[in-house]
Amino acid sequence: MSSQTTQFTRQPTDTGSAPEALQQRSRAQRSRNRVRTTALFVIFFAVFIVVWHLATVGFDDGGLAPTPGATWDRLLEMLSDAFLLDGPNNVGIFYHLLASIQRVLLGFGLAALIAVPLGLLLGTSRVINDGLDPFIQVLRPVSPLAWLPLGLALLRDSQMTAIFVIFMAAIWPILISTIDGVRRVNPLFLDLARSLETDTKTRVLKVLLPATLPAIVIGLRTALSTAWLVIVAAEMIVGGRGMGHFVWNEWNALNTPSIVVAIVIIGGVGFLLDRSIAQLQRLVPKS
């Protein structure tokens, strides 16, 4: 009888072993996935270099075709002189990159400051939205570069014109995404806030804005990527320091390895900018 009682009362003691085993398997799977991803990247990169070499070797064009070797040598040279500052027209690649980033962040920041509040207003007021929607739909498809001559004529300053072009490129993705996010908010949230007799400011800051944040972040991410695309083309026209100006000058000098290096730098910085907004997006709770 006592042995039966012992059998019936015996309970498992290690209740946390199953979750720990699942966590270990999950970590092992993530490690294997990282190894596979790294291996695939190395393979694709090696194939790309081989194809690039085969496509450019043997060209009798006086070095116009940028070979991998010439591009690597030029990359090392540009990095060694990255912080060169010898007068306004002889600067290293760092200062060109810094000028482009400053223009993009200024134009992007101004667009966000205007587009987010305006999007919240248009998303909550059908009357105001219907009144402004024709203007938005007419202006939104216009290429940002089409505003460049008008900016030069009105602002009379290349720096401000570049920022204005970035502003026009970034405002529409943020505005449209914010409006769409407001319209996707569950109406019960706003009805509950009204039933509690909260004022408009509280409803916007405590209910509407947090629920719309995921959509706003998506709009910011799209706008920042678009702004970085546009700035290179704008700087080719307005001149001054900047990655676009650097690329145009190198083309005029037929220095194509420098152009390839600039393209890699532009792509890398664009990737980092996108990742920064993506990290912000992960911090925003899903509504």
ROBA-560824 format. One record per residue: residue in one letter; y, x, z of N, C-alpha, C, O, CB in turn. Coordinates in steps of 0.2 Angstrom, whole numbers. Each point is the difference from the previous one (the first is absolute). Glycine has a CB too. Layout:
A,Y,X,Z,Y,X,Z,Y,X,Z,Y,X,Z,Y,X,Z
...
This chain:
M,-6,4,0,6,-4,0,6,4,0,5,-1,-3,-11,-8,9
S,6,15,-2,6,4,0,1,4,-6,6,1,-2,-8,0,14
S,-4,0,-16,1,4,-6,3,-5,-5,4,2,-5,-13,5,7
Q,7,-13,-2,3,-5,-5,8,-1,1,4,0,-4,-16,-6,3
T,13,6,8,7,-1,2,4,6,-3,6,-1,-2,-9,-6,12
T,0,13,-9,4,6,-3,1,0,-7,5,2,-3,-10,4,12
Q,0,-9,-13,0,0,-7,6,-5,-2,4,1,-5,-16,2,4
F,12,-9,5,5,-5,-2,7,2,1,5,-2,-3,-14,-7,5
T,10,13,4,7,1,2,2,7,-3,6,2,1,-8,-8,9
R,-2,9,-14,2,7,-3,5,-2,-6,-2,-4,-4,-9,10,8
Q,17,-3,-4,5,-1,-5,2,6,-3,-1,5,3,5,-15,3
P,-2,10,-12,2,6,-4,7,3,3,4,-4,2,-9,0,-12
T,5,10,11,5,3,4,5,3,-5,6,1,2,-13,2,7
D,6,-1,-15,4,3,-5,3,-5,-5,-2,0,-5,-4,11,6
T,11,-15,1,2,-5,-4,5,3,-5,1,-4,-5,-2,-4,14
G,4,14,-8,5,2,-5,-3,5,-5,3,3,-4,5,-4,13
S,-15,1,-9,-3,5,-5,0,-3,-7,1,4,-5,-9,0,14
A,8,-10,-10,0,-3,-7,7,1,-3,0,2,-6,-9,-10,9
P,14,6,0,7,1,-3,1,8,-1,3,1,-5,1,-11,11
E,-6,14,-1,1,7,-1,-4,3,-6,3,4,-4,-1,-3,16
A,-8,-4,-13,-4,2,-6,4,-2,-7,0,3,-5,-11,-4,12
L,14,-5,-7,3,-3,-5,6,4,-2,2,2,-6,-6,-13,9
Q,8,13,2,6,5,-1,-2,6,-2,3,3,-5,2,-8,14
Q,-11,8,-7,-2,7,-3,-2,-1,-7,2,5,-4,-6,-2,16
R,1,-8,-14,-2,-1,-7,6,-1,-4,0,2,-6,-11,-7,10
S,16,1,-1,6,-1,-4,4,7,-1,2,1,-6,-1,-13,11
R,-1,16,0,4,6,-1,-4,5,-5,3,3,-3,1,-4,15
A,-11,1,-11,-4,4,-5,1,-3,-7,1,5,-5,-9,-3,14
Q,9,-8,-10,1,-3,-7,7,2,-2,1,2,-6,-9,-11,8
R,13,9,2,7,2,-2,0,7,-2,3,2,-5,2,-10,12
S,-9,12,-3,0,8,-2,-3,1,-6,2,4,-4,-3,-2,16
R,-5,-6,-14,-3,1,-6,5,-2,-6,0,3,-5,-11,-5,11
N,14,-4,-5,5,-2,-5,5,5,-1,2,1,-6,-4,-13,9
R,5,15,2,5,5,-1,-2,6,-4,3,3,-4,2,-6,15
V,-12,5,-9,-3,6,-4,0,-2,-7,1,4,-5,-8,0,15
R,4,-10,-12,-1,-2,-7,7,-1,-3,1,2,-6,-11,-8,9
T,15,4,0,7,-1,-3,3,7,-2,2,1,-5,-1,-12,12
T,-2,16,-2,2,7,-1,-3,3,-6,3,3,-4,0,-2,16
A,-10,-2,-12,-4,3,-6,2,-3,-6,1,3,-5,-10,-1,13
L,10,-9,-9,2,-3,-6,7,3,-2,1,1,-6,-8,-12,9
F,12,11,2,6,3,-2,0,7,-3,3,2,-5,2,-9,14
V,-9,11,-6,-1,7,-2,-3,0,-7,2,4,-5,-3,0,17
I,-4,-8,-13,-3,0,-7,5,-3,-5,1,3,-6,-12,-5,11
F,15,-3,-4,4,-3,-4,6,5,-2,2,1,-5,-5,-13,9
F,5,16,1,6,4,0,-3,6,-5,4,3,-4,1,-6,15
A,-11,6,-10,-3,5,-4,0,-2,-7,1,4,-5,-7,0,15
V,3,-10,-11,0,-3,-7,7,0,-3,0,1,-6,-11,-8,9
F,16,4,0,6,0,-2,3,7,-2,3,0,-6,-1,-10,13
I,-3,15,-3,3,6,-2,-4,3,-6,3,3,-4,-1,-1,16
V,-8,-3,-13,-4,2,-5,2,-3,-7,1,3,-5,-11,-1,12
V,11,-9,-6,3,-3,-6,7,2,-2,1,0,-6,-9,-10,9
W,12,11,2,7,2,-1,0,7,-4,3,1,-4,1,-8,15
H,-9,11,-8,0,7,-3,-2,0,-7,2,3,-5,-5,2,16
L,-2,-9,-13,-3,-1,-7,5,-3,-4,0,1,-6,-12,-2,10
A,16,-4,-1,5,-3,-5,6,4,-1,3,-1,-5,-7,-9,10
T,5,15,-1,6,4,-2,-1,8,-2,5,3,-2,1,-10,11
V,-12,9,-8,-2,7,-2,0,0,-8,-2,-4,-3,-5,6,14
G,10,4,-13,0,1,-7,5,-2,-4,1,0,-6,-13,0,7
F,17,-4,2,6,-2,-3,5,5,-2,2,4,5,-3,-15,1
D,3,12,-12,4,5,-2,7,-3,-1,3,-1,-5,-12,7,-1
D,12,-8,12,6,-3,0,6,4,4,4,-3,3,-10,-8,-4
G,4,17,2,5,4,4,0,-2,8,5,1,3,2,0,-13
G,-12,-4,12,-1,-1,7,3,-7,2,1,-1,6,0,13,-4
L,0,-16,-7,3,-7,2,-5,-4,3,1,-4,5,6,5,-15
A,-14,-1,8,-5,-4,4,-1,3,7,-2,6,0,-4,-9,-11
P,6,-1,16,0,3,7,-8,1,2,-3,-5,1,14,-1,2
T,-13,12,-3,-7,1,2,0,0,8,5,1,3,-7,6,-14
P,-4,-8,13,-1,0,7,2,7,4,3,0,5,-12,-8,-7
G,8,14,-2,2,6,3,8,1,0,2,2,5,-13,3,-9
A,14,-7,-1,7,0,0,3,-4,5,5,1,3,-5,2,-15
T,-3,-9,12,3,-5,5,-1,2,7,5,0,4,-7,-9,-12
W,-3,12,10,-1,3,7,5,6,1,2,0,6,-15,-3,-7
D,14,7,-4,4,6,1,7,-3,1,4,2,5,-11,5,-12
R,9,-12,4,7,-3,0,0,-4,7,6,0,3,-5,-1,-15
L,-6,-2,14,0,-3,7,2,5,5,4,-1,5,-13,-8,-9
L,5,15,4,1,5,5,8,2,0,3,2,5,-16,2,-6
E,15,-3,-5,7,2,-1,5,-5,3,5,2,3,-9,5,-13
M,3,-13,8,4,-5,3,0,-1,7,5,-1,4,-6,-5,-14
L,-5,7,13,0,0,7,3,6,4,3,-1,5,-14,-6,-6
S,11,12,-2,3,6,3,7,0,0,4,2,4,-13,5,-8
D,12,-11,-1,7,-1,-1,3,-7,2,5,-2,-2,-5,11,-7
A,-5,-12,13,2,-8,1,6,-1,4,4,-5,-1,-16,4,1
F,14,6,4,6,-1,4,6,4,-2,5,2,3,-12,-4,6
L,7,4,-16,5,4,-3,6,-4,0,0,-6,-2,-8,13,-5
L,14,-4,9,6,-4,-1,6,5,-2,3,3,4,-7,-11,5
D,4,9,-15,5,4,-3,5,-3,-5,0,0,-6,-9,9,7
G,14,-13,3,5,-4,-4,-3,-7,-1,-6,-1,1,10,12,-7
P,0,-15,3,-2,-7,-1,-5,-1,-5,-3,-5,0,15,2,4
N,-12,7,-9,-5,-1,-6,-6,4,0,-4,0,-4,14,-2,-2
N,-11,7,11,-6,4,1,-3,-1,7,2,4,5,3,4,-13
V,-9,-13,9,-3,-2,6,-8,0,-1,-2,-1,-6,13,-5,10
G,-14,6,1,-7,0,0,-3,-7,0,4,-5,0,-4,15,7
I,-6,-11,-8,-3,-7,-1,1,-4,6,0,-6,0,-8,11,-8
F,8,-2,14,1,-4,6,6,-4,0,0,-6,2,-6,15,4
Y,12,-6,-8,6,-4,0,0,-5,-6,3,-6,1,3,16,3
H,-9,-9,-9,-1,-6,-5,-4,-6,3,2,-5,-1,-1,14,-9
L,-7,-7,13,-4,-5,3,4,-4,6,0,-6,1,-10,13,-4
L,14,-3,7,4,-3,5,5,-5,-2,1,-5,3,-3,16,4
A,5,-9,-13,5,-4,-3,-3,-7,-2,3,-5,1,4,15,-5
S,-13,-9,1,-3,-7,-3,-2,-4,6,1,-6,0,-5,12,-10
I,1,-3,15,-2,-4,6,6,-3,4,-1,-6,2,-9,14,-1
Q,15,-5,-1,6,-3,3,3,-6,-4,1,-5,3,2,16,2
R,-3,-10,-11,2,-6,-4,-5,-6,0,2,-6,1,4,14,-9
V,-12,-6,8,-5,-6,1,0,-3,6,0,-6,1,-7,12,-8
L,8,-3,13,0,-3,6,6,-4,2,0,-5,3,-7,15,1
L,13,-7,-7,6,-4,1,0,-7,-4,2,-5,3,4,16,-2
G,-8,-10,-7,0,-6,-4,-6,-5,2,2,-6,0,2,12,-10
F,-9,-3,12,-6,-5,3,2,-3,6,-1,-6,2,-7,14,-7
G,12,-4,10,2,-3,6,5,-5,-1,0,-5,4,-2,16,1
L,7,-10,-9,5,-5,-1,-3,-7,-3,1,-5,2,7,14,-4
A,-13,-8,-3,-4,-6,-3,-4,-3,6,0,-7,0,-1,13,-11
A,-2,-3,16,-4,-3,5,5,-4,5,-2,-5,2,-7,14,-3
L,15,-6,2,5,-3,5,2,-7,-3,2,-4,4,1,15,0
I,-2,-11,-11,2,-6,-3,-6,-5,-2,1,-6,1,9,12,-5
A,-15,-4,2,-5,-4,-3,-4,-3,6,-2,-6,-1,1,13,-9
V,0,-4,15,-4,-3,6,3,-6,3,-3,-6,0,-2,17,2
P,12,-11,0,3,-6,2,1,-5,-5,-1,-6,1,7,13,7
L,-5,-5,-14,1,-5,-5,-6,-4,-2,0,-6,-1,9,13,-4
G,-15,-3,5,-6,-3,-1,-2,-5,5,-3,-5,-1,-1,15,-4
L,5,-8,12,-1,-5,5,4,-6,-1,-2,-6,1,0,15,7
L,8,-9,-10,5,-6,-1,-3,-4,-6,0,-6,1,10,13,4
L,-11,-4,-10,-3,-3,-6,-7,-3,1,-1,-6,-3,8,13,-4
G,-11,-4,11,-6,-3,1,0,-6,5,-5,-4,0,0,15,-2
T,10,-11,6,0,-6,5,5,-6,-3,-1,-5,2,-1,13,7
S,6,-6,-14,5,-6,-2,-2,-1,-8,2,4,-4,7,0,12
R,-12,-9,-9,-2,-2,-7,7,-1,-4,0,2,-6,-11,-7,10
V,16,2,-1,6,-1,-4,3,6,-2,2,1,-6,0,-11,12
I,-1,15,-2,3,6,-2,-4,4,-4,2,3,-5,3,-2,16
N,-12,-1,-11,-4,3,-4,0,-2,-7,1,3,-5,-8,-1,14
D,7,-9,-10,1,-3,-6,7,2,-4,0,0,-6,-8,-10,10
G,13,11,0,6,1,-3,1,8,-2,3,1,-5,2,-10,12
L,-9,13,-3,1,7,-2,-6,2,-5,0,6,-3,6,-4,14
D,-12,-6,-11,-5,3,-4,1,1,-7,-3,5,-3,-4,-12,11
P,11,3,-12,2,2,-7,3,7,0,-2,4,-5,3,-16,2
F,3,14,7,3,7,0,-5,5,1,-1,5,-3,12,-10,7
I,-16,4,1,-5,5,2,-5,0,-6,-2,6,-2,3,-9,14
Q,-3,-2,-15,-5,0,-6,3,4,-6,-3,3,-4,-2,-14,8
V,12,10,-5,3,3,-6,1,8,2,-1,4,-5,7,-15,2
L,-4,13,9,1,7,1,-6,4,2,0,6,-1,11,-10,5
R,-16,1,-2,-6,3,3,-4,4,-6,-2,6,1,1,-15,8
P,1,6,-15,-4,4,-5,4,5,-4,-3,4,-3,-3,-14,1
V,12,11,4,4,5,-3,-2,7,2,0,1,6,10,-9,-7
S,-11,13,-3,-1,6,2,5,3,4,6,0,-2,-13,2,-9
P,5,2,16,5,3,4,5,5,-4,6,1,2,-14,-2,8
L,5,4,-15,4,5,-3,5,-3,-5,5,3,-2,-15,4,2
A,9,-14,-1,6,-3,-4,6,-1,4,5,-1,-3,-14,-5,-3
W,8,7,13,6,-1,4,4,7,0,6,0,3,-11,-9,4
L,2,14,-9,3,7,1,7,1,-4,4,2,3,-16,2,-2
P,12,-7,-7,7,1,-3,5,-4,3,6,2,1,-11,0,-12
L,4,-8,14,4,-4,3,2,3,7,6,0,2,-11,-10,-7
G,0,13,8,2,4,6,5,6,-1,4,1,4,-15,-5,1
L,10,8,-10,4,5,-2,7,-2,-1,5,3,2,-15,3,-7
A,11,-12,1,6,-3,-2,4,-2,6,6,0,1,-11,-3,-12
L,1,0,16,4,-3,6,1,5,6,5,0,3,-10,-11,-7
L,0,15,5,0,4,6,3,7,-2,3,3,5,-13,-9,0
R,10,8,-11,3,6,-2,-3,6,4,3,5,1,7,-11,-4
D,-16,6,5,-3,5,4,-8,0,-1,-3,-5,1,12,4,8
S,-12,7,-11,-7,0,-2,-4,-1,6,-5,-3,0,8,11,-9
Q,-1,-5,15,-4,-1,6,-1,-7,2,-5,-3,1,9,14,3
M,2,-15,-4,0,-7,2,-3,-4,-5,-4,-5,2,14,7,4
T,-10,0,-12,-3,-4,-6,-8,1,1,-3,-5,-1,13,7,-7
A,-12,3,10,-8,1,1,-2,-4,6,-5,-3,-1,6,15,-4
I,3,-12,10,-2,-4,6,0,-8,-2,-4,-4,2,9,13,6
F,0,-11,-12,1,-7,-3,-6,-2,-4,-3,-5,1,15,6,-1
V,-15,4,-4,-5,-2,-4,-7,0,4,-4,-5,-1,9,11,-8
I,-5,-2,14,-6,-1,5,0,-7,4,-5,-3,1,5,16,0
F,6,-14,0,1,-7,4,-2,-6,-4,-3,-4,2,13,9,4
M,-8,-5,-13,-2,-5,-4,-8,0,-2,-2,-5,-1,14,6,-4
A,-15,5,6,-7,0,-1,-4,-2,6,-5,-3,-1,7,12,-7
A,1,-8,14,-4,-2,6,1,-7,3,-4,-2,3,5,15,-1
I,5,-16,-4,2,-6,3,-5,-6,-1,-2,-4,4,14,8,-4
W,-14,-4,-7,-4,-6,-2,-7,0,3,-2,-5,2,9,5,-12
P,-11,6,10,-6,-1,4,0,-2,7,-4,-4,2,0,13,-10
I,9,-7,11,1,-1,8,2,-8,0,-3,-3,4,6,15,-1
L,1,-14,-7,3,-7,0,-6,-5,-1,-1,-5,4,13,9,-7
I,-15,-3,-3,-6,-4,-2,-5,-1,5,-3,-5,2,6,7,-14
S,-5,4,15,-6,1,5,2,-4,6,-4,-3,3,0,14,-8
T,11,-10,7,2,-3,7,0,-8,-1,-2,-3,4,9,13,-1
I,-5,-12,-9,1,-8,-1,-8,-2,0,-1,-6,3,12,7,-10
D,-15,2,4,-7,-2,-1,-3,0,7,-4,-5,2,3,9,-13
G,2,1,15,-2,0,7,2,-5,4,-4,-3,4,4,15,-5
V,7,-14,1,2,-6,4,-3,-6,-2,-2,-4,4,13,10,-3
R,-12,-7,-7,-4,-6,-2,-7,-1,2,-3,-5,0,11,5,-10
R,-11,6,11,-7,0,2,-1,-1,8,-5,0,2,3,7,-12
V,8,-7,14,-1,-1,7,-2,-7,1,2,-5,-3,7,13,5
N,-14,-8,3,-2,-7,2,5,-4,3,4,2,5,-15,3,-2
P,12,-11,-6,6,-5,2,-1,-2,8,5,-1,3,-4,-3,-15
L,-7,4,14,-1,-2,7,4,5,5,2,-2,5,-13,-3,-8
F,11,12,1,4,4,4,7,-2,1,3,0,6,-11,9,-10
L,11,-10,-1,7,-2,0,1,-7,3,5,-1,4,-3,7,-14
D,-6,-11,9,0,-6,3,-1,0,8,4,-3,4,-8,-2,-15
L,0,10,13,-1,1,7,6,3,3,3,-2,6,-15,3,-8
A,15,4,-2,7,3,3,5,-6,0,4,0,5,-7,11,-10
R,4,-15,0,5,-5,1,-2,-5,5,5,-2,4,-3,3,-16
S,-8,-3,14,-2,-4,5,2,3,7,2,-4,5,-11,-1,-12
L,10,11,7,2,4,6,7,0,1,3,3,4,-14,3,-4
E,15,-8,-5,7,0,-1,3,7,1,5,1,3,-5,-12,2
T,-3,15,-9,2,7,-1,6,0,-5,0,-4,-5,-11,9,8
D,15,0,-2,6,0,-5,-3,4,-7,-5,2,0,14,-2,10
T,-4,0,-15,-2,3,-6,-2,7,0,-4,3,-3,11,-12,-2
K,-2,13,9,-1,7,1,-7,1,3,-3,5,-2,15,-3,3
T,-14,-5,4,-7,1,3,-5,-2,-4,-5,4,-1,10,-6,12
R,-5,-3,-15,-5,-2,-5,-1,6,-5,-6,1,-2,8,-13,4
V,4,14,-5,-1,6,-5,-3,6,3,-4,3,-3,14,-8,-3
L,-7,7,12,-2,7,3,-7,-1,3,-4,5,0,16,-2,2
K,-14,-8,1,-6,0,4,-6,-4,-4,-6,2,2,13,-2,8
V,-5,-4,-15,-6,-3,-4,0,2,-7,-5,2,-2,6,-12,10
L,5,9,-11,0,1,-8,-1,7,-2,-4,2,-4,11,-12,3
L,-3,14,4,0,7,-2,-7,4,2,-3,3,-5,15,-3,7
P,-15,-1,4,-7,3,1,-5,-3,-5,-4,4,-2,7,-2,14
A,-3,-8,-13,-5,-3,-5,1,2,-7,-5,1,-4,4,-10,11
T,7,11,-9,2,2,-7,-1,8,-1,0,2,-5,8,-12,4
L,-9,14,7,0,7,-1,-5,3,-4,2,5,-4,2,-5,15
P,-10,-2,-12,-5,2,-4,3,0,-8,-1,5,-3,-8,-8,11
A,11,-3,-9,3,0,-7,6,4,-1,1,3,-6,-5,-15,5
I,8,13,6,6,4,-1,-2,7,-1,3,4,-4,4,-11,11
V,-12,10,-3,-2,6,-1,-3,2,-7,1,5,-3,-4,-5,15
I,-1,-5,-15,-2,0,-7,5,1,-5,0,4,-4,-10,-11,8
G,16,3,-3,5,1,-4,4,6,1,2,3,-5,-1,-15,5
L,-1,15,6,3,7,1,-4,5,-4,3,5,-3,2,-9,14
R,-11,4,-10,-5,5,-3,1,-1,-8,1,6,-3,-9,-7,12
T,8,-4,-12,1,-1,-7,7,3,-2,1,3,-5,-9,-13,4
A,13,8,5,7,2,-2,1,7,0,3,3,-4,1,-14,9
L,-7,14,0,1,8,1,-4,3,-6,3,5,-2,-2,-6,15
S,-6,-1,-15,-4,3,-5,4,-1,-7,1,5,-4,-12,-7,10
T,14,-4,-7,4,-1,-6,6,4,0,2,3,-5,-6,-14,5
A,8,12,6,6,4,1,-2,7,-2,4,4,-3,1,-11,12
W,-10,10,-7,-2,7,-1,-2,1,-7,2,5,-3,-6,-4,14
L,2,-6,-15,-2,0,-7,7,1,-4,1,3,-5,-12,-10,7
V,16,2,0,6,0,-3,5,6,1,3,1,-5,-4,-14,6
I,1,16,4,5,5,2,-1,6,-5,5,3,-2,-5,-7,14
V,-6,6,-14,-1,5,-5,3,-1,-6,4,4,-3,-15,-1,8
A,10,-9,-8,3,-2,-6,8,0,0,4,2,-4,-14,-9,1
A,12,4,9,8,-1,1,3,7,0,5,1,-2,-7,-12,8
E,-1,16,-2,3,7,1,0,4,-7,4,4,-1,-8,-4,13
M,-1,-2,-17,1,3,-6,6,-2,-4,3,4,-4,-15,-4,4
I,15,-5,2,6,-3,-3,7,2,4,4,3,-3,-11,-12,-3
V,6,8,12,6,1,4,2,8,2,5,2,1,-7,-14,4
G,-4,16,-6,1,7,1,1,1,8,-2,-4,4,7,5,-15
G,-3,6,12,0,2,7,-6,2,3,-5,1,-4,14,-9,6
R,-10,9,4,-6,2,3,-5,-6,0,2,-5,0,4,14,7
G,-12,-7,-7,-6,-5,0,-5,2,-4,0,4,-5,8,-13,7
M,-14,6,-1,-6,1,-4,0,-2,-7,-2,4,-4,-4,-5,15
G,10,-4,-12,0,-2,-7,5,5,-4,-2,2,-6,0,-14,9
H,7,14,0,5,5,-3,-4,7,-1,1,3,-5,9,-9,10
F,-14,7,0,-4,7,-1,-5,-1,-6,-1,5,-4,2,-3,17
V,-5,-7,-13,-4,-1,-6,3,0,-7,-2,3,-4,-5,-10,12
W,13,4,-8,4,0,-6,2,7,-2,0,2,-6,4,-14,8
N,-2,15,3,3,7,-2,-6,5,-2,1,4,-4,8,-6,12
E,-15,1,-5,-6,4,-1,-2,-2,-7,-3,5,-4,0,-4,16
W,3,-7,-14,-1,-2,-7,4,3,-5,-2,3,-6,-3,-13,10
N,12,10,-3,5,3,-4,-2,8,-1,2,3,-5,7,-12,8
A,-12,12,2,-1,7,0,-8,1,-3,-2,6,0,10,-4,10
L,-11,-7,-12,-7,0,-2,-5,3,5,-4,4,-2,9,-4,-10
N,-3,-1,18,-4,3,6,-5,-6,2,1,-3,6,8,12,-2
T,-14,-10,-8,-5,-5,2,-4,1,6,-1,-5,4,1,2,-16
P,-2,9,14,-3,1,7,4,-3,6,-3,-3,4,-3,13,-9
S,12,-9,4,5,-2,6,0,-8,0,0,-3,5,7,13,-6
I,-8,-13,-5,0,-7,0,-6,-3,3,0,-5,4,7,5,-14
V,-13,3,9,-6,-2,3,0,1,7,-2,-4,4,-4,8,-14
V,9,2,13,1,1,7,4,-6,3,-2,-3,5,1,16,-7
A,6,-15,-2,5,-5,3,-4,-7,0,1,-3,5,9,10,-10
I,-14,-8,0,-4,-6,0,-4,0,6,-1,-6,3,1,5,-16
V,-4,6,15,-4,0,5,4,-1,7,-3,-4,4,-5,12,-10
I,14,-5,6,4,-1,6,2,-7,1,0,-3,5,4,15,-6
I,-2,-15,-5,3,-7,0,-6,-4,2,1,-5,5,7,7,-14
G,-14,-1,7,-6,-4,1,-2,0,8,-1,-5,3,-3,6,-15
G,4,6,14,-1,1,7,4,-4,5,-2,-3,5,-3,14,-8
V,12,-10,2,5,-3,4,-1,-8,0,1,-3,5,7,13,-7
G,-9,-12,-4,-1,-8,-1,-6,-2,4,0,-5,3,5,6,-14
F,-10,3,11,-6,-2,4,1,0,7,-2,-4,4,-5,9,-13
L,11,0,12,2,0,7,4,-6,2,0,-2,5,-1,15,-6
L,6,-14,-4,4,-6,2,-4,-6,0,1,-5,5,9,10,-11
D,-14,-6,1,-4,-6,1,-5,0,6,-1,-6,3,1,5,-16
R,-3,6,15,-4,1,6,4,-2,6,-3,-3,5,-4,11,-11
S,13,-6,6,4,-1,6,1,-8,1,0,-2,6,6,13,-8
I,-4,-14,-4,0,-8,1,-6,-3,1,-1,-5,4,10,5,-11
A,-15,3,5,-6,-3,1,-2,1,7,-3,-5,3,-1,8,-14
Q,6,2,14,-2,1,8,4,-5,4,-2,-3,4,0,15,-6
L,8,-13,-1,4,-6,4,-3,-7,-1,0,-4,4,10,11,-6
Q,-13,-8,-4,-3,-6,-1,-6,-1,4,-2,-5,2,5,6,-14
R,-7,5,14,-6,-1,5,2,-2,7,-3,-3,4,-3,12,-11
L,13,-7,8,2,-2,7,2,-7,1,1,-2,5,3,14,-4
V,-3,-15,-7,3,-7,0,-6,-5,1,-5,0,-4,15,3,-3
P,-10,-7,12,-5,-5,1,-1,-5,-5,5,-2,-3,-4,4,15
K,-7,-4,-14,-1,-5,-5,2,-7,2,-2,-2,6,-7,9,-11
S,13,-10,1,2,-7,2,-5,-5,-2,1,-6,1,11,9,-1
